[in-house]
Amino acid sequence: MNDLASRGCKPCDGGTAPLTREAATAFLTQVSTAWVLTESAHAVRREFAFRDFYRTMSFVNALAHVANIEDHHPDLEVGYNYCRVTFTTHAIRGLSDNDFVCAAKVDLIPLS
């Protein structure tokens, strides 16, 4: 398990600045290369592909469990055989450490 995945999310009620593009890019090196920074650098995204709806929903349920434990919830787009995951910290309108902690934890969810 990498360092980020072993951490927990910290409450964020706003009042702190979002990560700079440079800081976000540094965090991005600690998660799967499938995660990409949005053009504005306010979110990090990854698309997952699955063989069928059952596997898609199994993944979504596992991701929801992680998100609830961490109390940090992504935006999801879900279809028959795909799930697009977007993490951002809404309270600060940008990225925080929490987004990358959760991305690292999502990287550990089995995909088959």
Backbone as numpy.savetxt, mean C-alpha at the origin, in Angstrom:
# Nx Ny Nz CAx CAy CAz Cx Cy Cz
11.57 -11.04 6.39 10.71 -9.85 6.39 11.61 -8.63 6.39
11.29 -7.67 5.53 12.11 -6.46 5.51 11.75 -5.54 6.67
12.55 -4.52 6.87 12.37 -3.60 7.99 10.99 -2.95 7.97
10.54 -2.51 6.82 9.23 -1.85 6.74 8.10 -2.79 7.14
8.15 -4.02 6.66 7.08 -4.97 6.96 7.03 -5.34 8.43
8.12 -5.17 9.14 8.14 -5.49 10.57 7.63 -4.33 11.43
7.45 -3.18 10.82 6.96 -2.01 11.56 5.44 -1.98 11.58
4.91 -1.17 12.45 3.47 -0.92 12.49 3.19 0.51 12.10
1.98 0.77 11.68 1.58 2.13 11.32 1.37 2.96 12.58
1.69 4.24 12.45 1.49 5.20 13.54 0.28 6.05 13.20
-0.52 6.39 14.21 -1.68 7.26 13.94 -1.25 8.57 13.29
-2.03 9.03 12.33 -1.73 10.28 11.62 -3.01 11.10 11.55
-3.05 12.16 12.31 -4.23 13.03 12.33 -4.01 14.30 11.53
-2.98 14.33 10.75 -2.65 15.53 10.00 -1.64 16.36 10.77
-1.36 17.53 10.29 -0.41 18.40 10.97 1.05 18.12 10.65
1.32 17.03 9.93 2.68 16.75 9.50 2.72 16.85 7.98
3.86 17.17 7.47 4.01 17.31 6.03 4.11 15.94 5.37
3.55 15.79 4.16 3.73 14.54 3.43 5.19 14.36 3.03
5.55 13.14 2.71 6.91 12.86 2.25 7.20 13.63 0.96
8.42 14.07 0.84 8.86 14.68 -0.42 9.00 13.58 -1.47
9.07 13.97 -2.73 9.28 13.00 -3.80 10.57 12.21 -3.54
11.60 12.87 -3.08 12.88 12.21 -2.83 12.75 11.17 -1.71
12.08 11.52 -0.63 11.88 10.59 0.49 11.01 9.41 0.05
9.96 9.70 -0.71 9.08 8.64 -1.20 9.84 7.69 -2.12
10.70 8.23 -2.96 11.50 7.41 -3.86 12.44 6.51 -3.07
12.99 7.01 -1.99 13.86 6.19 -1.13 13.07 5.05 -0.50
11.86 5.33 -0.01 11.02 4.28 0.55 10.64 3.26 -0.52
10.43 3.72 -1.73 10.01 2.86 -2.84 11.03 1.75 -3.09
12.29 2.00 -2.79 13.33 0.98 -2.99 13.21 -0.16 -1.98
12.38 0.01 -0.95 12.25 -1.00 0.10 11.02 -1.90 -0.08
10.27 -1.69 -1.16 9.10 -2.52 -1.45 9.28 -3.12 -2.84
8.37 -4.00 -3.22 8.42 -4.64 -4.53 8.53 -3.59 -5.64
9.27 -3.94 -6.68 9.43 -3.02 -7.81 8.12 -2.83 -8.57
7.10 -3.61 -8.25 5.80 -3.44 -8.89 5.06 -2.21 -8.38
5.44 -1.68 -7.21 4.83 -0.45 -6.69 5.39 0.73 -7.46
4.53 1.65 -7.83 4.97 2.85 -8.55 4.44 4.09 -7.85
5.22 5.11 -7.91 4.84 6.41 -7.37 3.95 7.10 -8.39
2.87 7.72 -7.96 2.03 8.46 -8.89 2.79 9.69 -9.38
2.33 10.24 -10.47 3.00 11.40 -11.06 3.17 12.55 -10.07
2.16 12.76 -9.24 2.21 13.84 -8.25 3.03 13.48 -7.01
3.40 12.21 -6.89 4.13 11.68 -5.73 3.29 11.77 -4.45
1.97 11.75 -4.61 1.06 11.79 -3.45 0.50 10.42 -3.10
0.83 9.40 -3.91 0.33 8.06 -3.66 1.28 7.04 -4.28
1.12 5.80 -3.82 1.88 4.68 -4.38 0.87 3.63 -4.79
1.08 3.02 -5.99 0.11 2.10 -6.57 0.76 0.81 -7.02
-0.08 -0.23 -7.01 0.35 -1.51 -7.56 -0.88 -2.23 -8.10
-0.70 -2.92 -9.23 -1.78 -3.71 -9.80 -1.43 -5.19 -9.66
-2.39 -5.96 -9.20 -2.24 -7.40 -9.04 -3.16 -8.09 -10.03
-2.68 -9.18 -10.64 -3.48 -9.97 -11.58 -3.65 -11.38 -11.00
-4.85 -11.93 -11.22 -5.17 -13.25 -10.68 -5.81 -14.11 -11.75
-5.85 -15.40 -11.49 -6.41 -16.36 -12.45 -7.93 -16.31 -12.51
-8.55 -15.97 -11.37 -10.01 -15.99 -11.34 -10.53 -15.12 -10.19
-11.85 -15.00 -10.11 -12.49 -14.15 -9.11 -12.22 -14.64 -7.69
-12.25 -15.94 -7.49 -12.01 -16.49 -6.15 -10.65 -16.05 -5.61
-9.61 -16.16 -6.42 -8.27 -15.77 -5.99 -8.17 -14.25 -5.78
-8.85 -13.50 -6.63 -8.87 -12.05 -6.46 -9.47 -11.70 -5.10
-10.62 -12.27 -4.81 -11.30 -11.94 -3.56 -10.55 -12.47 -2.34
-9.86 -13.58 -2.47 -9.04 -14.09 -1.37 -7.94 -13.08 -1.04
-7.32 -12.55 -2.08 -6.29 -11.53 -1.89 -6.88 -10.28 -1.25
-8.01 -9.82 -1.77 -8.66 -8.62 -1.24 -8.99 -8.80 0.25
-9.49 -9.96 0.61 -9.79 -10.22 2.02 -8.53 -10.20 2.89
-7.45 -10.77 2.40 -6.18 -10.76 3.15 -5.67 -9.32 3.28
-5.76 -8.56 2.20 -5.34 -7.16 2.24 -6.20 -6.37 3.22
-7.50 -6.60 3.22 -8.40 -5.91 4.15 -8.03 -6.22 5.59
-7.64 -7.45 5.85 -7.22 -7.83 7.20 -5.98 -7.04 7.62
-5.00 -6.96 6.75 -3.78 -6.17 7.03 -4.14 -4.71 7.27
-4.97 -4.16 6.41 -5.35 -2.75 6.52 -6.07 -2.47 7.84
-6.94 -3.37 8.25 -7.65 -3.17 9.51 -6.72 -3.28 10.72
-5.79 -4.23 10.69 -4.83 -4.35 11.78 -4.00 -3.07 11.89
-3.58 -2.54 10.76 -2.73 -1.34 10.75 -3.53 -0.05 10.87
-4.84 -0.13 10.71 -5.72 1.03 10.71 -5.26 2.06 9.67
-4.89 1.53 8.51 -4.45 2.35 7.38 -5.00 1.69 6.13
-5.96 2.33 5.50 -6.76 1.68 4.47 -6.49 2.23 3.08
-6.25 1.34 2.13 -5.98 1.77 0.75 -7.28 2.01 -0.01
-7.13 2.63 -1.15 -8.21 2.68 -2.13 -8.01 1.46 -3.03
-9.10 0.77 -3.32 -9.03 -0.45 -4.12 -9.94 -0.34 -5.34
-9.46 -0.88 -6.44 -10.28 -1.11 -7.63 -10.22 -2.61 -7.87
-11.37 -3.24 -7.86 -11.41 -4.70 -7.93 -12.29 -5.14 -9.09
-11.79 -6.12 -9.84 -12.56 -6.73 -10.91 -12.41 -8.23 -10.85
-12.91 -8.90 -11.85 -12.92 -10.36 -11.89 -11.55 -10.96 -11.59
-10.51 -10.46 -12.24 -9.18 -11.06 -12.08 -8.08 -10.03 -11.82
-8.45 -8.93 -11.19 -7.43 -7.92 -10.88 -7.81 -7.14 -9.62
-6.80 -6.54 -9.03 -6.99 -5.61 -7.92 -5.93 -4.54 -8.04
-6.36 -3.31 -8.09 -5.43 -2.16 -8.09 -5.47 -1.54 -6.71
-4.30 -1.40 -6.11 -4.18 -0.92 -4.74 -3.48 0.43 -4.76
-4.06 1.42 -4.09 -3.44 2.74 -3.98 -3.39 3.13 -2.51
-2.18 3.38 -2.05 -1.99 3.88 -0.69 -1.63 5.36 -0.73
-2.29 6.13 0.11 -1.97 7.53 0.37 -2.49 7.83 1.77
-1.96 8.85 2.38 -2.43 9.23 3.72 -3.33 10.44 3.54
-4.63 10.19 3.59 -5.62 11.23 3.30 -5.51 12.42 4.25
-5.16 12.17 5.51 -5.09 13.25 6.52 -4.05 14.30 6.17
-3.01 13.90 5.41 -1.96 14.87 5.05 -1.92 15.13 3.55
-2.86 14.52 2.83 -2.96 14.69 1.38 -1.66 14.34 0.65
-1.09 13.22 1.08 0.15 12.77 0.44 0.63 11.49 1.10
1.87 11.18 0.86 2.45 9.94 1.37 3.07 10.12 2.75
2.96 9.06 3.55 3.63 8.99 4.85 4.33 7.64 4.93
5.11 7.44 5.99 5.75 6.15 6.21 4.72 5.03 6.19
3.53 5.29 6.74 2.49 4.27 6.84 2.16 3.64 5.49
2.17 4.43 4.45 1.83 3.91 3.12 2.83 2.85 2.68
4.08 3.06 2.99 5.12 2.11 2.60 5.18 0.92 3.54
4.87 1.13 4.81 4.75 0.02 5.76 3.67 -0.94 5.25
2.52 -0.40 4.89 1.43 -1.24 4.39 1.77 -1.89 3.05
2.42 -1.16 2.16 2.83 -1.74 0.87 3.76 -2.93 1.12
4.69 -2.79 2.05 5.61 -3.89 2.37 4.85 -5.09 2.94
3.85 -4.84 3.75 3.04 -5.94 4.31 2.20 -6.60 3.22
1.68 -5.84 2.29 0.90 -6.39 1.18 1.82 -7.26 0.31
3.07 -6.87 0.16 4.03 -7.67 -0.61 4.17 -9.08 -0.05
3.87 -9.28 1.23 4.03 -10.60 1.86 2.80 -11.50 1.70
1.71 -10.96 1.16 0.51 -11.78 0.97 0.75 -12.75 -0.19
0.56 -14.04 0.03 0.73 -15.01 -1.08 -0.24 -14.72 -2.22
0.21 -14.85 -3.43 -0.61 -14.49 -4.60 -1.20 -15.68 -5.33
-1.00 -16.87 -4.86 -1.58 -18.02 -5.58 -2.65 -18.70 -4.78
